[in-house]
């Protein structure tokens, strides 16, 4: 009975050659992807403001952290700027996706919000107009966002949400609440959307804290647990320096084991000035 010879095995040199070729290809792919991520991170950091505006009785701080693992980078942002009527506007948001395109789209949203807010200070109208503006550029990405306005004449905070996670508000007299205002769908999904506005009169000193979902959600525990942890921190530090509050809140992202980037913005306010409003 004839036996077939086993197929000839590749020589050690052939195996080493193949392995070297595959390793080089993998290295090229990894280096290309890493370069894209570094570009996205540079775009993102250059687009975020170096400082936030403040007024007597209102101090601000913000912080941003890139994703902890992998080569992905998102489009989280925070922003703050003065409006023509002397009030201040602030926004925080999260672009769907993790790439250069997401970081670039984030920049377009920030510019769009600033441009619209110069002519429509009402937060709901700002989000509505920004939504239609983003749809007009025919991009497949979308973003969640919270936009708020602080009026130093009335000592009022007005805010609107577009699919964004709740924030936390706490005062030094031990009151607090989740900022779960009625809102609308994310920006860039459907035209003609309307975003309801919630108005809050500031009567006590405290902190108004907004963040992206990378702060409160991760592999270690769900979004509800992260939100509860942030609420405890903000309640305990309602009278602290805003940078301290922002840093403490960002530490929650480390506890969640977040794989997304994360942003936090803190408005540390005094009680309403006598005669305001």
Secondary structure, DSSP 8 states (H G I E B T S, - for coil): -----------HHHHHHHHHHHHHHHHHHHHHHHHHHHHHHHHHHHHS-SS---BTTEEEEEEEE--SSSS-----EEEEEE-TTS-EEEEEEEESSSSHHHHHHHHHHHHHHHHHHTT--SHHHHHHHHHHHHHHTT-S--EEEEEEEEETTTTEEEEEEEB---EEEEETTS-EEEE----B--BTSSSS-----EEEE--S-EEEEEE-HHHH-SSSS-HHHHHHHHHHHHHHTTTS-HHHHHHHHHHHHHHHT--S-EEEEEEEE----TT--
